[in-house]
Amino acid sequence: MYNLIVILHVILAFVIIISIVVFQTSKGSALSMFGGGGDSLFNAASGTSFIKKFTAVAAGLFAATSLLLTIFGANNRFRSVVQEYPLQQQAAPAQPAPAPAPVKK
């Protein structure tokens, strides 16, 4: 289950990146490098385009998978290496002998 959520999380990350970078509706859109038309391809008359809704749903699913991974990661079976193998306490180095006091003349 955990691995499935991780795979879904990574796929959603790539989908969000692609949907924002490639399908953005600005004048410098990445779709304009293929002959223009990037602005008119995904704009709808209602003001809310498909790609905006798609990106919002993908972002919501990404947030949900982030929360699920945090919850599953808190279980004891997913322990840190530091917790499994704590550092060994080393013996303190020997203190050097104090220097003799200077002799007064």
N, CA, C and O atoms as a GROMACS GRO file, in nm:
protein
  420
    1MET      N    1   0.083  -0.119   0.000
    1MET     CA    2   0.000   0.000   0.000
    1MET      C    3   0.087   0.126   0.000
    1MET      O    4   0.062   0.221  -0.074
    2TYR      N    5   0.190   0.123   0.084
    2TYR     CA    6   0.280   0.238   0.093
    2TYR      C    7   0.349   0.262  -0.041
    2TYR      O    8   0.358   0.376  -0.087
    3ASN      N    9   0.398   0.156  -0.104
    3ASN     CA   10   0.468   0.170  -0.232
    3ASN      C   11   0.374   0.221  -0.341
    3ASN      O   12   0.416   0.298  -0.427
    4LEU      N   13   0.249   0.179  -0.339
    4LEU     CA   14   0.151   0.226  -0.435
    4LEU      C   15   0.128   0.377  -0.420
    4LEU      O   16   0.118   0.449  -0.520
    5ILE      N   17   0.121   0.424  -0.297
    5ILE     CA   18   0.101   0.567  -0.273
    5ILE      C   19   0.224   0.646  -0.316
    5ILE      O   20   0.212   0.757  -0.369
    6VAL      N   21   0.344   0.590  -0.293
    6VAL     CA   22   0.466   0.659  -0.336
    6VAL      C   23   0.470   0.672  -0.488
    6VAL      O   24   0.504   0.777  -0.541
    7ILE      N   25   0.434   0.565  -0.559
    7ILE     CA   26   0.432   0.568  -0.705
    7ILE      C   27   0.330   0.670  -0.755
    7ILE      O   28   0.360   0.747  -0.846
    8LEU      N   29   0.211   0.670  -0.696
    8LEU     CA   30   0.107   0.766  -0.733
    8LEU      C   31   0.153   0.910  -0.705
    8LEU      O   32   0.126   1.001  -0.783
    9HIS      N   33   0.222   0.929  -0.595
    9HIS     CA   34   0.273   1.060  -0.556
    9HIS      C   35   0.373   1.113  -0.658
    9HIS      O   36   0.368   1.230  -0.696
   10VAL      N   37   0.463   1.028  -0.702
   10VAL     CA   38   0.564   1.069  -0.800
   10VAL      C   39   0.498   1.099  -0.935
   10VAL      O   40   0.533   1.197  -1.001
   11ILE      N   41   0.404   1.015  -0.975
   11ILE     CA   42   0.334   1.038  -1.102
   11ILE      C   43   0.257   1.171  -1.097
   11ILE      O   44   0.258   1.246  -1.194
   12LEU      N   45   0.191   1.198  -0.986
   12LEU     CA   46   0.119   1.324  -0.972
   12LEU      C   47   0.213   1.444  -0.976
   12LEU      O   48   0.178   1.548  -1.030
   13ALA      N   49   0.332   1.429  -0.920
   13ALA     CA   50   0.429   1.538  -0.924
   13ALA      C   51   0.467   1.570  -1.068
   13ALA      O   52   0.473   1.687  -1.107
   14PHE      N   53   0.493   1.466  -1.148
   14PHE     CA   54   0.526   1.490  -1.289
   14PHE      C   55   0.408   1.547  -1.366
   14PHE      O   56   0.428   1.633  -1.452
   15VAL      N   57   0.288   1.502  -1.337
   15VAL     CA   58   0.169   1.554  -1.406
   15VAL      C   59   0.150   1.702  -1.374
   15VAL      O   60   0.116   1.780  -1.462
   16ILE      N   61   0.170   1.739  -1.248
   16ILE     CA   62   0.155   1.880  -1.211
   16ILE      C   63   0.261   1.966  -1.279
   16ILE      O   64   0.231   2.074  -1.330
   17ILE      N   65   0.383   1.918  -1.281
   17ILE     CA   66   0.490   1.993  -1.346
   17ILE      C   67   0.459   2.012  -1.494
   17ILE      O   68   0.472   2.122  -1.548
   18ILE      N   69   0.420   1.905  -1.560
   18ILE     CA   70   0.391   1.914  -1.704
   18ILE      C   71   0.270   2.003  -1.730
   18ILE      O   72   0.270   2.082  -1.824
   19SER      N   73   0.166   1.990  -1.648
   19SER     CA   74   0.046   2.069  -1.673
   19SER      C   75   0.069   2.218  -1.647
   19SER      O   76   0.004   2.301  -1.710
   20ILE      N   77   0.159   2.251  -1.557
   20ILE     CA   78   0.186   2.393  -1.531
   20ILE      C   79   0.282   2.450  -1.633
   20ILE      O   80   0.260   2.560  -1.684
   21VAL      N   81   0.387   2.378  -1.665
   21VAL     CA   82   0.489   2.431  -1.755
   21VAL      C   83   0.444   2.426  -1.901
   21VAL      O   84   0.457   2.526  -1.973
   22VAL      N   85   0.394   2.314  -1.945
   22VAL     CA   86   0.362   2.298  -2.087
   22VAL      C   87   0.228   2.359  -2.122
   22VAL      O   88   0.216   2.425  -2.226
   23PHE      N   89   0.128   2.340  -2.041
   23PHE     CA   90  -0.006   2.383  -2.077
   23PHE      C   91  -0.049   2.512  -2.010
   23PHE      O   92  -0.169   2.537  -1.996
   24GLN      N   93   0.046   2.595  -1.968
   24GLN     CA   94   0.008   2.722  -1.910
   24GLN      C   95  -0.055   2.811  -2.016
   24GLN      O   96  -0.027   2.795  -2.135
   25THR      N   97  -0.138   2.904  -1.974
   25THR     CA   98  -0.211   2.985  -2.071
   25THR      C   99  -0.156   3.127  -2.077
   25THR      O  100  -0.233   3.221  -2.095
   26SER      N  101  -0.027   3.144  -2.063
   26SER     CA  102   0.030   3.278  -2.076
   26SER      C  103   0.080   3.297  -2.218
   26SER      O  104   0.081   3.203  -2.298
   27LYS      N  105   0.122   3.418  -2.250
   27LYS     CA  106   0.169   3.444  -2.386
   27LYS      C  107   0.300   3.373  -2.414
   27LYS      O  108   0.330   3.345  -2.530
   28GLY      N  109   0.379   3.343  -2.313
   28GLY     CA  110   0.504   3.272  -2.332
   28GLY      C  111   0.487   3.124  -2.311
   28GLY      O  112   0.579   3.056  -2.265
   29SER      N  113   0.372   3.073  -2.346
   29SER     CA  114   0.341   2.933  -2.324
   29SER      C  115   0.435   2.842  -2.402
   29SER      O  116   0.484   2.878  -2.509
   30ALA      N  117   0.460   2.726  -2.346
   30ALA     CA  118   0.548   2.630  -2.412
   30ALA      C  119   0.485   2.575  -2.539
   30ALA      O  120   0.556   2.526  -2.627
   31LEU      N  121   0.353   2.582  -2.550
   31LEU     CA  122   0.287   2.535  -2.671
   31LEU      C  123   0.310   2.630  -2.789
   31LEU      O  124   0.292   2.590  -2.904
   32SER      N  125   0.350   2.754  -2.761
   32SER     CA  126   0.373   2.848  -2.871
   32SER      C  127   0.496   2.810  -2.952
   32SER      O  128   0.511   2.855  -3.065
   33MET      N  129   0.584   2.728  -2.897
   33MET     CA  130   0.701   2.688  -2.973
   33MET      C  131   0.664   2.588  -3.083
   33MET      O  132   0.746   2.561  -3.171
   34PHE      N  133   0.545   2.533  -3.079
   34PHE     CA  134   0.500   2.441  -3.182
   34PHE      C  135   0.408   2.510  -3.283
   34PHE      O  136   0.325   2.444  -3.345
   35GLY      N  137   0.422   2.638  -3.298
   35GLY     CA  138   0.343   2.709  -3.398
   35GLY      C  139   0.233   2.794  -3.340
   35GLY      O  140   0.143   2.835  -3.413
   36GLY      N  141   0.237   2.822  -3.211
   36GLY     CA  142   0.139   2.909  -3.150
   36GLY      C  143   0.010   2.837  -3.118
   36GLY      O  144   0.001   2.714  -3.129
   37GLY      N  145  -0.089   2.913  -3.079
   37GLY     CA  146  -0.218   2.855  -3.048
   37GLY      C  147  -0.225   2.800  -2.907
   37GLY      O  148  -0.323   2.734  -2.872
   38GLY      N  149  -0.125   2.825  -2.825
   38GLY     CA  150  -0.126   2.775  -2.689
   38GLY      C  151  -0.234   2.839  -2.604
   38GLY      O  152  -0.289   2.776  -2.514
   39ASP      N  153  -0.264   2.967  -2.634
   39ASP     CA  154  -0.367   3.037  -2.558
   39ASP      C  155  -0.507   2.991  -2.595
   39ASP      O  156  -0.594   2.982  -2.508
   40SER      N  157  -0.529   2.963  -2.721
   40SER     CA  158  -0.664   2.928  -2.764
   40SER      C  159  -0.695   2.780  -2.750
   40SER      O  160  -0.811   2.741  -2.761
   41LEU      N  161  -0.594   2.699  -2.726
   41LEU     CA  162  -0.617   2.555  -2.721
   41LEU      C  163  -0.695   2.513  -2.597
   41LEU      O  164  -0.785   2.429  -2.605
   42PHE      N  165  -0.662   2.572  -2.483
   42PHE     CA  166  -0.724   2.526  -2.359
   42PHE      C  167  -0.815   2.631  -2.295
   42PHE      O  168  -0.863   2.609  -2.184
   43ASN      N  169  -0.841   2.741  -2.361
   43ASN     CA  170  -0.931   2.840  -2.305
   43ASN      C  171  -1.075   2.803  -2.336
   43ASN      O  172  -1.109   2.768  -2.449
   44ALA      N  173  -1.158   2.812  -2.236
   44ALA     CA  174  -1.300   2.786  -2.254
   44ALA      C  175  -1.376   2.918  -2.243
   44ALA      O  176  -1.328   3.014  -2.184
   45ALA      N  177  -1.494   2.920  -2.300
   45ALA     CA  178  -1.574   3.042  -2.296
   45ALA      C  179  -1.621   3.074  -2.155
   45ALA      O  180  -1.648   3.190  -2.123
   46SER      N  181  -1.632   2.973  -2.071
   46SER     CA  182  -1.684   2.995  -1.936
   46SER      C  183  -1.581   3.059  -1.844
   46SER      O  184  -1.616   3.101  -1.734
   47GLY      N  185  -1.457   3.069  -1.886
   47GLY     CA  186  -1.354   3.133  -1.803
   47GLY      C  187  -1.272   3.033  -1.725
   47GLY      O  188  -1.161   3.066  -1.682
   48THR      N  189  -1.321   2.913  -1.705
   48THR     CA  190  -1.247   2.809  -1.634
   48THR      C  191  -1.219   2.697  -1.732
   48THR      O  192  -1.310   2.628  -1.777
   49SER      N  193  -1.092   2.680  -1.764
   49SER     CA  194  -1.058   2.582  -1.866
   49SER      C  195  -1.038   2.444  -1.804
   49SER      O  196  -1.026   2.428  -1.683
   50PHE      N  197  -1.036   2.348  -1.892
   50PHE     CA  198  -1.014   2.210  -1.850
   50PHE      C  199  -0.880   2.192  -1.779
   50PHE      O  200  -0.871   2.122  -1.678
   51ILE      N  201  -0.777   2.256  -1.833
   51ILE     CA  202  -0.643   2.235  -1.776
   51ILE      C  203  -0.633   2.295  -1.636
   51ILE      O  204  -0.560   2.243  -1.552
   52LYS      N  205  -0.706   2.403  -1.610
   52LYS     CA  206  -0.706   2.460  -1.475
   52LYS      C  207  -0.773   2.365  -1.377
   52LYS      O  208  -0.724   2.345  -1.266
   53LYS      N  209  -0.884   2.306  -1.418
   53LYS     CA  210  -0.953   2.209  -1.332
   53LYS      C  211  -0.867   2.085  -1.312
   53LYS      O  212  -0.858   2.032  -1.201
   54PHE      N  213  -0.806   2.039  -1.420
   54PHE     CA  214  -0.720   1.921  -1.413
   54PHE      C  215  -0.602   1.944  -1.319
   54PHE      O  216  -0.570   1.856  -1.238
   55THR      N  217  -0.539   2.060  -1.328
   55THR     CA  218  -0.426   2.092  -1.240
   55THR      C  219  -0.472   2.103  -1.095
   55THR      O  220  -0.400   2.059  -1.005
   56ALA      N  221  -0.588   2.161  -1.072
   56ALA     CA  222  -0.639   2.173  -0.936
   56ALA      C  223  -0.668   2.035  -0.874
   56ALA      O  224  -0.638   2.011  -0.757
   57VAL      N  225  -0.725   1.945  -0.953
   57VAL     CA  226  -0.753   1.810  -0.904
   57VAL      C  227  -0.622   1.736  -0.878
   57VAL      O  228  -0.609   1.667  -0.777
   58ALA      N  229  -0.526   1.750  -0.968
   58ALA     CA  230  -0.396   1.685  -0.948
   58ALA      C  231  -0.326   1.740  -0.824
   58ALA      O  232  -0.264   1.663  -0.750
   59ALA      N  233  -0.335   1.869  -0.801
   59ALA     CA  234  -0.274   1.929  -0.682
   59ALA      C  235  -0.343   1.880  -0.554
   59ALA      O  236  -0.277   1.854  -0.454
   60GLY      N  237  -0.475   1.866  -0.559
   60GLY     CA  238  -0.547   1.813  -0.443
   60GLY      C  239  -0.509   1.668  -0.413
   60GLY      O  240  -0.491   1.631  -0.297
   61LEU      N  241  -0.497   1.588  -0.518
   61LEU     CA  242  -0.454   1.448  -0.499
   61LEU      C  243  -0.310   1.441  -0.449
   61LEU      O  244  -0.277   1.354  -0.368
   62PHE      N  245  -0.224   1.532  -0.497
   62PHE     CA  246  -0.086   1.537  -0.451
   62PHE      C  247  -0.082   1.570  -0.302
   62PHE      O  248  -0.004   1.510  -0.227
   63ALA      N  249  -0.164   1.663  -0.259
   63ALA     CA  250  -0.169   1.698  -0.116
   63ALA      C  251  -0.221   1.580  -0.034
   63ALA      O  252  -0.171   1.554   0.076
   64ALA      N  253  -0.320   1.509  -0.086
   64ALA     CA  254  -0.375   1.394  -0.014
   64ALA      C  255  -0.270   1.282  -0.002
   64ALA      O  256  -0.256   1.221   0.104
   65THR      N  257  -0.197   1.257  -0.111
   65THR     CA  258  -0.094   1.153  -0.102
   65THR      C  259   0.019   1.196  -0.009
   65THR      O  260   0.080   1.112   0.056
   66SER      N  261   0.047   1.326  -0.003
   66SER     CA  262   0.148   1.375   0.091
   66SER      C  263   0.107   1.347   0.235
   66SER      O  264   0.188   1.304   0.317
   67LEU      N  265  -0.020   1.373   0.265
   67LEU     CA  266  -0.070   1.346   0.401
   67LEU      C  267  -0.068   1.197   0.432
   67LEU      O  268  -0.031   1.156   0.542
   68LEU      N  269  -0.108   1.116   0.336
   68LEU     CA  270  -0.108   0.970   0.358
   68LEU      C  271   0.034   0.918   0.380
   68LEU      O  272   0.055   0.832   0.465
   69LEU      N  273   0.130   0.968   0.303
   69LEU     CA  274   0.268   0.925   0.322
   69LEU      C  275   0.321   0.968   0.458
   69LEU      O  276   0.400   0.896   0.520
   70THR      N  277   0.279   1.084   0.505
   70THR     CA  278   0.320   1.129   0.638
   70THR      C  279   0.262   1.039   0.746
   70THR      O  280   0.330   1.004   0.841
   71ILE      N  281   0.136   1.003   0.731
   71ILE     CA  282   0.071   0.917   0.830
   71ILE      C  283   0.133   0.778   0.830
   71ILE      O  284   0.164   0.724   0.936
   72PHE      N  285   0.152   0.721   0.711
   72PHE     CA  286   0.212   0.587   0.704
   72PHE      C  287   0.358   0.589   0.746
   72PHE      O  288   0.408   0.490   0.801
   73GLY      N  289   0.427   0.699   0.722
   73GLY     CA  290   0.568   0.709   0.761
   73GLY      C  291   0.587   0.717   0.911
   73GLY      O  292   0.697   0.691   0.960
   74ALA      N  293   0.482   0.753   0.984
   74ALA     CA  294   0.493   0.764   1.130
   74ALA      C  295   0.483   0.629   1.199
   74ALA      O  296   0.507   0.619   1.320
   75ASN      N  297   0.448   0.525   1.125
   75ASN     CA  298   0.439   0.392   1.186
   75ASN      C  299   0.576   0.344   1.229
   75ASN      O  300   0.678   0.391   1.180
   76ASN      N  301   0.578   0.250   1.322
   76ASN     CA  302   0.704   0.198   1.373
   76ASN      C  303   0.780   0.116   1.270
   76ASN      O  304   0.902   0.102   1.282
   77ARG      N  305   0.713   0.062   1.172
   77ARG     CA  306   0.784  -0.022   1.076
   77ARG      C  307   0.872   0.060   0.982
   77ARG      O  308   0.961   0.004   0.918
   78PHE      N  309   0.848   0.190   0.974
   78PHE     CA  310   0.932   0.278   0.894
   78PHE      C  311   1.019   0.359   0.989
   78PHE      O  312   0.990   0.475   1.019
   79ARG      N  313   1.124   0.296   1.036
   79ARG     CA  314   1.211   0.360   1.132
   79ARG      C  315   1.335   0.414   1.063
   79ARG      O  316   1.375   0.367   0.957
   80SER      N  317   1.392   0.511   1.126
   80SER     CA  318   1.514   0.571   1.073
   80SER      C  319   1.634   0.481   1.101
   80SER      O  320   1.633   0.405   1.198
   81VAL      N  321   1.733   0.489   1.018
   81VAL     CA  322   1.856   0.412   1.039
   81VAL      C  323   1.923   0.457   1.169
   81VAL      O  324   1.985   0.376   1.238
   82VAL      N  325   1.910   0.584   1.200
   82VAL     CA  326   1.969   0.635   1.323
   82VAL      C  327   1.902   0.572   1.444
   82VAL      O  328   1.968   0.547   1.545
   83GLN      N  329   1.773   0.546   1.436
   83GLN     CA  330   1.703   0.482   1.546
   83GLN      C  331   1.741   0.336   1.559
   83GLN      O  332   1.748   0.284   1.671
   84GLU      N  333   1.767   0.270   1.448
   84GLU     CA  334   1.802   0.128   1.453
   84GLU      C  335   1.945   0.106   1.501
   84GLU      O  336   1.971   0.009   1.572
   85TYR      N  337   2.035   0.192   1.463
   85TYR     CA  338   2.177   0.179   1.498
   85TYR      C  339   2.225   0.308   1.563
   85TYR      O  340   2.288   0.390   1.496
   86PRO      N  341   2.197   0.326   1.691
   86PRO     CA  342   2.239   0.450   1.756
   86PRO      C  343   2.391   0.456   1.765
   86PRO      O  344   2.460   0.354   1.764
   87LEU      N  345   2.442   0.577   1.774
   87LEU     CA  346   2.586   0.596   1.785
   87LEU      C  347   2.636   0.538   1.917
   87LEU      O  348   2.573   0.553   2.021
   88GLN      N  349   2.750   0.474   1.910
   88GLN     CA  350   2.810   0.418   2.032
   88GLN      C  351   2.884   0.530   2.104
   88GLN      O  352   2.952   0.612   2.043
   89GLN      N  353   2.870   0.531   2.236
   89GLN     CA  354   2.941   0.630   2.316
   89GLN      C  355   3.087   0.591   2.323
   89GLN      O  356   3.121   0.479   2.362
   90GLN      N  357   3.173   0.682   2.284
   90GLN     CA  358   3.316   0.654   2.289
   90GLN      C  359   3.369   0.697   2.424
   90GLN      O  360   3.319   0.791   2.486
   91ALA      N  361   3.474   0.626   2.468
   91ALA     CA  362   3.537   0.662   2.595
   91ALA      C  363   3.601   0.799   2.580
   91ALA      O  364   3.657   0.833   2.475
   92ALA      N  365   3.592   0.877   2.685
   92ALA     CA  366   3.650   1.011   2.682
   92ALA      C  367   3.802   0.999   2.672
   92ALA      O  368   3.860   0.913   2.736
   93PRO      N  369   3.865   1.084   2.593
   93PRO     CA  370   4.011   1.076   2.582
   93PRO      C  371   4.076   1.109   2.716
   93PRO      O  372   4.025   1.189   2.795
   94ALA      N  373   4.190   1.047   2.739
   94ALA     CA  374   4.260   1.068   2.867
   94ALA      C  375   4.305   1.213   2.875
   94ALA      O  376   4.353   1.271   2.778
   95GLN      N  377   4.289   1.269   2.994
   95GLN     CA  378   4.330   1.407   3.018
   95GLN      C  379   4.482   1.411   3.030
   95GLN      O  380   4.540   1.330   3.102
   96PRO      N  381   4.548   1.504   2.963
   96PRO     CA  382   4.695   1.513   2.980
   96PRO      C  383   4.727   1.560   3.123
   96PRO      O  384   4.649   1.632   3.186
   97ALA      N  385   4.843   1.518   3.170
   97ALA     CA  386   4.883   1.558   3.305
   97ALA      C  387   4.905   1.708   3.308
   97ALA      O  388   4.958   1.765   3.213
   98PRO      N  389   4.864   1.773   3.417
   98PRO     CA  390   4.881   1.918   3.426
   98PRO      C  391   5.030   1.952   3.428
   98PRO      O  392   5.112   1.880   3.485
   99ALA      N  393   5.061   2.064   3.366
   99ALA     CA  394   5.200   2.110   3.363
   99ALA      C  395   5.243   2.149   3.504
   99ALA      O  396   5.163   2.203   3.581
  100PRO      N  397   5.370   2.123   3.540
  100PRO     CA  398   5.416   2.162   3.673
  100PRO      C  399   5.414   2.314   3.689
  100PRO      O  400   5.435   2.388   3.594
  101ALA      N  401   5.388   2.357   3.809
  101ALA     CA  402   5.382   2.500   3.837
  101ALA      C  403   5.522   2.560   3.821
  101ALA      O  404   5.621   2.498   3.857
  102PRO      N  405   5.528   2.680   3.768
  102PRO     CA  406   5.660   2.742   3.750
  102PRO      C  407   5.726   2.769   3.884
  102PRO      O  408   5.659   2.800   3.982
  103VAL      N  409   5.859   2.756   3.889
  103VAL     CA  410   5.935   2.776   4.012
  103VAL      C  411   5.970   2.924   4.022
  103VAL      O  412   6.023   2.984   3.928
  104LYS      N  413   5.940   2.981   4.138
  104LYS     CA  414   5.970   3.123   4.160
  104LYS      C  415   6.111   3.136   4.214
  104LYS      O  416   6.152   3.054   4.296
  105LYS      N  417   6.187   3.234   4.171
  105LYS     CA  418   6.324   3.256   4.220
  105LYS      C  419   6.329   3.364   4.320
  105LYS      O  420   6.436   3.395   4.372
   0.00000   0.00000   0.00000
